[in-house]
Every structure is written in structure tokens, then in C-alpha cells.
Amino acid sequence: MREKKGLVVLIIFLLLIILGLGGYIAVDKLILNKNDEEVRTVVTIDDNNIDLNALYQIGDTLTKFDNAFNDLNSNYFGYLYQIDQRLMASKFDNGAALFVAMHDDMVGTSSAQYLIGGNVKKEFEKIFGKNLVYKPANVAAGKSFNIIYNEGNGNFTYTAPTMTNVYASQYITKNMKTELENDMVKITRRVFFVEYKSGEGSSDITKVDIYTNHNKNKLVGSLNLRNNVLSEEEVLAKFASKLDKYVFTFKQNDKVDEYCFYSIEKVK
């Protein structure tokens, strides 16, 4: 009889433990969910409420585009701004996409250096998500670069230019508007190309000529440098209506705060 009572007590004790654990798990999930919501920060830009983490990711991708496609030593210089209408992520040149994913991690070197393939893939998928499939390959980025993919270990070896020019001709981009549309964030940017010039009878750089793109088919205007620096605000104030406008679209991926490059479109 005593044994049966002991067994009943043991069963009740185990049930209490199980119920207690269930309650803990349920409460724990609620707390975690609550904390997740508290951690998420929403900011308002152009009357749109956007997750701050998503905004950081989008900004990081745009910076990567600006850096990679402003490299004068590369065959991909100005790649995004050669389109007449719209370029979808799925139609992105594979070499250009790989170049964007690895550009910020390449240092100037004349001796072979390595990039871990897994890290390149991670950056690639952070930028493009499911909108473009990662296809590792040699990258024909120009004679100043030598980027080789090693199928054996999945890594890349490279050499890259060691010299930079402070007054190198370049594209300048300015964010003008941010829009939220269903599962997409759209960033409208004004884009222009600048070529630095020296004054008459001097080798000092004192002004810039402003073009719509590096083909220099259309001169927008010229400005003097202020303290050796171009005022981008002055460019916009004087020439905004003459500059090309592009809309970058980022589409939500699997996570709430994960937006990946979807398309770029040249608009009037």
C-alpha cells in the first residue's frame, strides 16, 4: 500500500515538473518575443516607418555598390549607370555581382592574397538574397586585378591595385527619397559624374566638370571647389533637375529586417 502511495506521489511530482517546464517554455517564448519586439527599432523617413536594421542593411549594400562601381581600375566602373531602363537583380552580370561581394575585403597588393569562399558567399547572399544565385568563378575585373576562383577549396586568390588618386573621376550619389511599398523599400537617388580640373596655368585642382555619366556626352555644368572639396549640396541646388535619377528597389527576404537588392531603374 505504501509502495502505491509512493508511486502516486512520484507521478504527481513528475506531472508538476512537466507542467512547470511547459509553463516556463511558454512564458520564456513570450518574454523572448517581447524582447525581440523591444530590440527592433523603427525610424520614420519620408513619412514611412522602416525597421532600423533593415535601413542599415540597405545602406550597407548601397555603399558597397558605390565603392565597387567607382573603382576606376575596374572593368565594372559605372556598371549600374549604363542602363536605359531597368536592371533586375536576376540579370546582374555574375562577375560584377561577385566583385561587389568581395571588393571591400580586397586590399591593394601585388602578391597573391586569399579570400575565403564562404565569406564571399555570405556577403553575396546578404546583398542579393534569393534574387540572384551565387555562382563562384574567375572575375574579369580588369588588368589591374587578378581574381581567380579555386574550385578545389572554394576560395579566391587575388591581386589588386595599390595606388589611389584623391581626385579620381567618380560617380556621386545622393539619396533623395525613401518609399515603403508592401514588402519593398525604394530608394530614389540623384546620380552624377564628376571630373576634377586644374585652373588655367596651374596644376592645382580647383574645379570640377559635372556630367550625367562617365561617357561625358552631356555636360551639366562646372563648379569651383571650396577648400579643395566639392559641395554636393551646391550641385543639387544648381543642377538637380538636369541630373539622372535612379530608383533602387530592395525586397524583403526571409526575415522582417532583411531586405535584399531587387532592381535598379532609371527614371525621368
C-alpha positions in Angstrom: 0.0 0.0 0.0 2.9 2.3 0.9 4.5 1.5 -2.4 1.4 2.5 -4.4 1.2 5.8 -2.4 4.8 6.4 -3.2 4.2 5.7 -6.9 1.2 8.1 -7.0 3.3 10.8 -5.3 6.1 10.3 -7.8 3.7 10.5 -10.8 2.1 13.7 -9.4 5.6 15.1 -8.8 6.7 14.4 -12.4 3.4 15.9 -13.8 4.1 19.1 -11.8 7.6 19.2 -13.2 6.3 18.8 -16.8 3.6 21.4 -16.3 6.1 23.7 -14.8 8.5 23.3 -17.7 5.7 23.8 -20.1 4.7 27.0 -18.3 8.4 28.1 -18.3 8.7 27.4 -22.0 5.5 29.3 -22.8 6.5 32.3 -20.6 10.0 32.2 -21.9 8.7 32.3 -25.5 6.5 35.3 -24.6 9.4 37.1 -23.0 11.7 36.4 -25.9 9.1 37.6 -28.4 8.5 40.7 -26.3 12.3 41.3 -26.2 12.6 40.8 -29.9 10.0 43.5 -30.4 11.7 45.8 -28.0 15.1 45.3 -29.7 13.6 46.2 -33.0 13.8 50.0 -33.6 11.5 51.7 -36.2 12.5 55.0 -37.7 10.4 57.4 -39.8 11.9 58.5 -43.1 9.9 60.5 -45.6 6.7 59.6 -43.7 7.5 55.8 -43.8 8.1 53.7 -40.8 11.1 51.4 -41.5 13.0 48.9 -39.3 16.3 50.5 -38.4 18.2 47.2 -39.0 16.7 47.0 -42.5 17.8 50.5 -43.2 21.3 49.7 -42.1 21.4 46.7 -44.4 20.1 48.7 -47.3 22.6 51.5 -46.6 25.5 48.9 -46.4 24.5 47.5 -49.8 24.3 50.9 -51.4 27.8 51.7 -50.0 29.1 48.5 -51.5 27.7 49.4 -54.9 29.2 52.9 -54.6 32.6 51.6 -53.7 32.8 48.8 -56.3 31.4 50.6 -59.2 33.5 53.7 -58.5 36.8 51.8 -58.9 38.4 53.3 -62.0 40.8 50.4 -62.2 37.9 48.0 -62.7 36.0 46.9 -65.8 32.9 47.4 -63.8 33.3 51.1 -63.3 29.9 52.8 -63.6 28.2 49.4 -64.3 24.9 50.3 -62.7 24.6 53.6 -64.6 24.8 52.2 -68.1 21.2 51.0 -68.1 18.5 52.8 -70.1 15.5 51.5 -68.2 15.6 48.7 -65.5 18.1 46.1 -64.4 16.8 43.2 -62.3 19.0 41.5 -59.7 18.4 38.2 -61.6 20.0 39.8 -64.7 23.0 41.1 -62.9 26.3 40.3 -64.5 27.8 37.5 -62.4 31.3 38.9 -62.4 30.0 42.3 -61.3 28.0 40.7 -58.6 31.0 38.8 -57.3 33.1 41.9 -57.5 30.6 43.8 -55.3 30.6 41.0 -52.7 34.4 40.9 -52.4 35.5 44.5 -53.2 35.6 45.9 -49.7 37.6 43.0 -48.4 40.4 43.3 -51.1 43.4 45.3 -50.1 45.9 46.8 -52.6 48.6 44.1 -53.1 51.0 42.9 -55.8 51.4 39.5 -54.1 48.6 36.9 -54.1 46.2 37.2 -51.2 43.2 35.0 -50.3 39.5 35.5 -49.7 37.6 32.7 -48.1 34.8 31.5 -50.4 32.4 31.0 -47.6 32.8 34.7 -46.6 32.3 35.9 -50.2 29.2 33.7 -50.5 27.8 35.2 -47.2 28.3 38.8 -48.4 26.9 37.9 -51.8 23.7 36.5 -50.3 23.4 39.4 -47.9 23.3 41.7 -50.9 21.2 39.7 -53.3 19.4 37.2 -51.1 17.2 34.9 -53.2 17.1 37.3 -56.1 20.4 36.1 -57.6 22.1 32.7 -57.3 25.7 32.6 -56.1 28.0 31.2 -58.8 31.7 31.4 -57.9 34.0 31.9 -60.8 37.1 33.8 -62.0 36.3 37.6 -62.1 37.5 39.6 -65.1 37.6 42.9 -63.2 40.4 44.5 -65.4 44.1 44.3 -66.0 44.8 45.9 -62.6 43.0 43.0 -60.9 43.6 39.3 -61.0 40.8 37.4 -59.2 40.9 33.6 -59.6 38.5 31.1 -58.1 39.9 27.8 -56.8 37.4 25.0 -57.3 39.4 22.7 -55.1 39.0 24.7 -51.9 36.2 27.1 -52.9 38.4 30.2 -52.1 39.6 33.1 -54.2 43.1 34.4 -54.8 43.6 38.0 -56.0 46.0 40.9 -56.6 44.6 44.4 -56.6 45.8 48.0 -57.4 48.0 49.6 -54.7 47.6 53.2 -55.7 44.7 55.6 -55.3 44.0 59.1 -56.6 42.4 61.5 -54.3 40.9 63.5 -57.2 40.0 60.5 -59.3 36.9 61.0 -61.5 33.9 59.4 -59.9 30.2 58.9 -59.6 28.5 60.7 -56.8 25.1 59.5 -55.5 22.6 61.4 -53.2 19.6 59.8 -51.6 16.5 61.9 -52.3 13.5 59.8 -51.2 12.6 56.6 -49.4 9.4 54.8 -50.0 7.8 51.7 -48.5 5.6 49.6 -50.7 4.3 46.3 -49.3 7.4 44.1 -49.0 9.7 46.5 -50.8 11.8 49.6 -49.9 12.5 52.0 -52.7 15.4 54.5 -52.6 15.4 57.3 -55.1 18.9 58.7 -55.8 20.3 61.5 -58.0 23.5 60.4 -59.7 26.2 62.4 -61.4 29.7 62.0 -62.7 32.5 64.5 -61.8 35.8 65.1 -63.4 38.3 67.2 -61.4 40.1 70.0 -63.3 43.1 72.3 -62.7 43.0 76.0 -63.1 44.5 77.8 -66.1 48.3 77.9 -65.8 48.3 75.8 -62.7 48.5 72.1 -61.8 46.3 72.6 -58.7 42.9 71.0 -58.8 40.4 73.9 -58.4 37.1 72.9 -60.0 35.0 70.1 -61.4 33.0 69.4 -64.6 29.8 67.6 -63.9 28.3 65.1 -66.3 25.4 62.7 -66.2 27.7 59.7 -66.7 31.3 58.8 -67.4 30.7 58.8 -71.2 30.7 62.6 -70.8 28.1 63.0 -73.6 26.2 65.6 -71.6 28.0 68.4 -69.6 25.6 69.5 -66.8 27.8 72.3 -65.6 31.0 73.3 -63.7 31.7 74.3 -60.1 34.7 75.6 -58.2 35.9 73.6 -55.2 35.5 75.1 -51.7 38.6 74.4 -49.6 39.5 71.7 -52.1 36.2 69.9 -51.6 33.2 69.7 -53.9 29.9 70.8 -52.3 27.4 68.1 -53.2 24.6 70.3 -51.8 25.6 73.1 -54.2 25.5 70.6 -57.1 21.9 69.6 -56.2 20.8 73.2 -55.6 22.0 74.3 -59.0 21.6 71.3 -61.3 19.2 68.8 -59.6 16.7 68.9 -62.5 19.5 68.0 -65.0 20.8 65.0 -63.1 19.9 61.4 -63.8 17.5 59.8 -61.3 17.6 56.1 -60.3 15.3 54.1 -58.1 16.9 51.2 -56.2 14.4 48.6 -55.0 15.1 46.2 -52.1 12.8 43.3 -51.5 12.1 41.7 -48.1 13.8 38.3 -47.8 13.0 35.7 -45.1 13.5 38.0 -42.1 11.5 41.0 -41.1 14.6 43.3 -41.2 16.3 41.6 -44.2 15.9 43.5 -47.5 18.0 42.4 -50.5 18.7 44.2 -53.8 15.9 43.5 -56.3 16.3 46.1 -59.1 17.5 49.4 -60.3 15.6 51.6 -62.7 16.4 54.8 -64.5 13.5 57.2 -64.3 12.7 60.7 -65.6 
